Amino acid sequence: MSGIEALDVLAEQFARLPGIGRKSAQRLAYAVLKYSPEEIAAFTSAMTEAKEKIHRCPICQNLTDREICPVCADQGRDRSVICVVEDARAVMAFERVRSFSGVYHVLHGLISPMSGVTPDALTLRELLARLEDTSIREVIVATGATTEGEATAMYIARLLSPLGVKVTRLAHGIPFGGELEYADEITLSRALEGRRDFE
């Protein structure tokens, strides 16, 4: 605590962000104090504009500021293969690799009973609606190799098994406990190439 109420409130707001500890939050708060009024206005305007303009793509649930996201709008993508990922950051990771030509479905979370996240909190209804299209031949479950990621993958595999669509899982080039957004391009590309059927 700095003893300056407004500064402490600002640091508390930064501390609410994922991955920002108390000390980092304090550093960010002090950094913002050095901004000019114009820089503060630009900073707050960018946050407000992002919140107002960014929404979920009605097809894949990825984040976008357009009517539909660029991947769904791209007519050159293979729409018969859907890669199911935890969040928009995972889509960005796959797009950096440039070895996946299919489309995505973003869950916006993982099943986590300890955190109170149930399957109903994810975009599984939207995924099932997409699978009414009989041209879809494969669903790749690309959740991270964490306990929550594995539980979510197994749940999706069981959910989709009656539909007759092929469900595969990324190969374990991704270490257990690893997050996709931190994987390097070669590891992610090999994990995608070596995907396997659910047993």
Disulfide bonds with the S-S distance in Angstrom:
none
